[in-house]
């Protein structure tokens, strides 16, 4: 572009101008986490498991396309920094270890000298990652086109969406501590009766309704049945701003801030959804879910 200011681009790419202060006393791990909110939660859970497992001071830098949502989830965790995914290729060699995470933990860069000095116990782990990356090279290079084949392979080996990121038995705990902002409780005062939540949608990345989403007419028939059977129970629809409102819902919290959605889900008696990010979030909030599986496998995603 003719009007591009090269100096301004360099200024933005410069890490000091993006408030990223890498403390060399720590083992600094960064990772590009791809996919939707559910994928991000799973990937970050894996990184937190690594941090918990090793015996050294560690800071984690998450490169994501979901910056606002993840900031709301992890802003109280001092050892996690959220960074725009745009800068990953530029930054990854600044850290001691850099990963790319989709369905596998893919090693992109490692400074073995620093790792051996700060956390020698990780050397064996890194070698295992390299070996697994070579074994799964076809699936890694084909992401996301071969994800369905990979899922079938993982199920045959007794693994699921969480445990496929495990390397040996090094990491395997699907618990992610998320931040809940109680300041958003005020907007819930108008919902002063028991309620359940529903979501008609899956991932805002796609401009259409994915095949795994329960049909709209089924949701609306279900809502009518809920009102008939439990007249005092309210049905609250959550989702993105462009999601069609379901007939029969008492409240439509569409396009609300992610912080508010978290609080809403936390106090829901039950969340009804297709397999997706809000279900993964509910699991961490300990909110019960009814998940409607379509072409996706319950054994793998459940």
N, C-alpha and C positions, 0 to 999 in steps of 0.2 A: 504493500500500500504506500502511496506517495507521501502521505502525511505521517507515517510511522516515526515516532521519536525513539531512536535506538537507545539513547541514554535513559529514557524513562523505563524501557523494557528491562535494561540491565539493572536498574534500580529496584524494580519489583522482584526480579529473579534473585538479587543479592539477599542471602539468607538473613543478614543482620537487619534489613529493612522490613522483614516479615515477623519480627518479634520471636524468632526461634533462637534460643540461647542454649547451645549444646554444651553441657557440663562434662568435660573429659574425665572427671573422677568417676563418672557412672559408666556402666555398659549401656550404650545408646543403640536401641533397636528401632528401626522404622519399618513400616509395611504399607504398601498400597492394598487397601481392602476393597474389593469390587462387589458389585451387585446391589441389591436393595437393603433395607434396614435389617431384615432378618439375617441376610448374609453377613452384614457388617457386625452384628451382635455376635454371631458365631465366631467370626475371625478374631475379633477383639478378645473374646473369651479364651480362645486358644493362646493368644499372646500373653494374657494375664496369667494363664496356667504356666506358661514358660517362666514368667517372672517369679511366680510363687515357688516353682520347683528349684530354681538355681539359687546358689548361696552368694549373691553379690548384688550390690546396689544397681538398680536398672531403671532407665527411663524409656518410655515407649512413645513413638511418634507415629500417628495414624494419618495416612494420606488417603483421602476419601472424596467422593463426589457428593457426599451427604453431610457436608460440614455443619450446617445449622442444627440438624437433628442430633448428630453425635456430640456436639458441644453441649446440648441440653441434657444428654445422657451422662456425660462424663466430666462436666465442668468442675465437679467437686473432687476429682481425682488428680492430685498434684503431679502424679507420675505419668500422666497421659496428656499428650499435646495433639490437638487436631489440626491438620494442615490440608489445604486444597490439593486434590490429586494432580492438578495441572503441573505442579512443581516436582513431582516424584523423580522423573528421569534426571532432572537438573541436580537434585539434592542427594540421591541415594548413596553416593560414595562419600558423603560427609559423615555417615554413621558407621558404627562398628559392624553392624549386621543389617542388611536390608532384604525384605521379603516382598513377594507378590502373593496375595491370597485370594483364591476363588474357591475351588474345591480341594485344592492341595496347598501345602505350605511350600512355596517355591523360593529357593535362595537366589537372589539377584546379585548380591555383593556381600563380601565378608573381608574384614581386615583381621587376618589370622593372628598377626602380631599383637594387636590390641586385645583380641578375645582371649588369647593365651595368657596375657598379662592380667587381665581383669577377672576372667572367669574360665579357667582351664577345663572345668568339668563340661563345658559346652562343646569342646572340640569333637568328642565322640558323637554328640547329638547332631552337629553340623555335618559330619561325615555320613550319618544315617540319612539326613535330608538329601544330600547330594546323590546318594545311591537310589533313594526312592524317586527323586526327580528324574533320574535317567530311566528308571523302570516305567514311569508314567509320562514319558516325554510326549507321546502321541496325544494323550488327553490334555496335557498342559498346553501344547502348541495349538490344539484344536478348540480350546475354550472360546466361546460357550457351545460351539456346534456339536461337540461330542459329549455334552453333559449327561444326556439320557443314557448313552452306552456306559459311561463311567458309573452312573448310579446303579445300573444293573450289575456291573462288575463288583462294586463295593458291597451290594447286598449279598451276592454269592459268597463273598469273603467274610460275611457277618458284620459288616460295618454300616454306619448310617451317616446322615449329614453332619453330625457332630464328630463322630469317631474317625471319619475318613481323614480328618486333619491331624489325627494322632500319628506320631512317629514312634513305632514300637509301643511301649507303654509309658512314654515320657509325659504325655499330656492327655487328659481324658476326663475333665470335670466340666460339665455344661452349666456353669453358674457364672453369671456376669453381674456384679453389683452396679445398679443404675441409680442415677440421682433423680429424686422426686422433689419437685419444687412445690412446696406447700403454699407458696404465695398465690398459686392459681386455684386455690380452693374456693375463692370468693365467687367465681363464675358458676359454681355448682349449686349455689343456694336456691336457684329456681328449680332445681331437680331435687326436691326434698322427699321423694318417695323411692322405694326400691326400683331398680331398673336393670335391664340387660343392654348390651351393646351389639350392634351388627355392623359388618363392613361388606359393601358390595364393590369389590375391586381387588387389585393385587399390587401392582407396581406402577408408579407414575412414569417409569421409563418408557412404557408402551402406550401408544395412542389408541389402543383398542382394548376391549375386555378379553383377557386371556382365557383359553379353553378350560383352565382349571377352576374358574370362578363359577359358583352355583348360579343357575339362570335367575334372572330378575323375577320372573313370574313365580318361581319357587320361593324366593325370599318373601315376596309380598303375600303369598298364600300362608306361609309360616307365620308372618307377623299377625295376620288376621286370626289365625288359630290361637296364638299367644293371647291376644286381646280377649278372645272368646272364653278361653280357659282360665286366664289370670287377669281379671279386669283392672286390678289395682297396680299391675306391673307395667311400667313404662318401657318403651323401646326407643333407644337412642342410636341413631345412625352416625358413624364416624367415617372419615375418609378425606380424600383430597377435594379441593374446591370444585373441580369439574366433574365430580361423581354425580350421576343422576340420583335424585332423592327417591327413596323407596316409598311406595304408597303405604300408608298406615303407621309410619313412624311418628312418635310423639315429639321428638326433637331431632333435628339434623345438625350435628356439629361438623359440618363439612368445611374444610379449609382452615380449621382452627389451628392455633400454634401447637407444635409438637409437645411443648411443655404441658399444655392443657389436656391434650389427648392422653398423656401418661396418667394424669390424675384421674381423668374420667374412667380409664380402663382399670386403674387400681381399685376403684370403688364399685365396679360393675359386678353384679351377682354372677354373670356369665357372659362371655364374649363369643359370638358366633361369626365364623369367617371361613374363607378358603385358606389353604396353606399359604402363609405369607408373613410379612414382617411384623404386623401387629400381633400375630399369634406368638411369635418368638419373644416379643416384648412382654406380652401377658405372662409368659412362662417365667420371666425374670421378676415380674411384679407379683407372682403367685396368684394370678387371677385365673379361674377355671375357664377352659375354652371347649367349644364344640367345633371341631374342624371338619369341613366338608371336602373330602378328597375327590378330585376328578381324575384326570389322567395321571396325576402325580402319585407316587407310591407311599402308602402309609408306613410301610416297613422302613423306608429310607428317610422320609421327612418327619415322621411322627414323633 
